[in-house]
């Protein structure tokens, strides 16, 4: 099945919304929150394997497994991307991380200086459905 890919935008209202401010202030909080959340959703940090008997996919988590978190900066027009009108889908591709199996989840935080951030994710559909991912992101 194809990967689930989503992109969420957050406008930041702080006047000092620079990359350095984000990296020093918000990113540590975001990483800590992600770490706590992954304790509850630990299979997402696992890997996809296939059983030798049946060839069926199996999620295998080993203590210490992790996910890929990419932090990027973009000079794209944040307000253009969040406006509600048709856009070329390729404008969003750099904001969504690649997912390389056997990993099950990949995250990317993109900073738009003086505007906001986006959080993009790719997840193997075998690991989660839409409801699970919504719960994960809210957590």
Secondary structure, DSSP 8 states (H G I E B T S, - for coil): ---EEEEEEEE---TT--HHHIIIIIHHHHHHHHHHHHHHSGGGGSEEEE-TTT--EEEE--TT---EEEEEE--S-HHHHHSSS---THHHHTTS----TTB-EEEEEEEETTTEEEEEEEE-TTT--HHHHHHHHH-
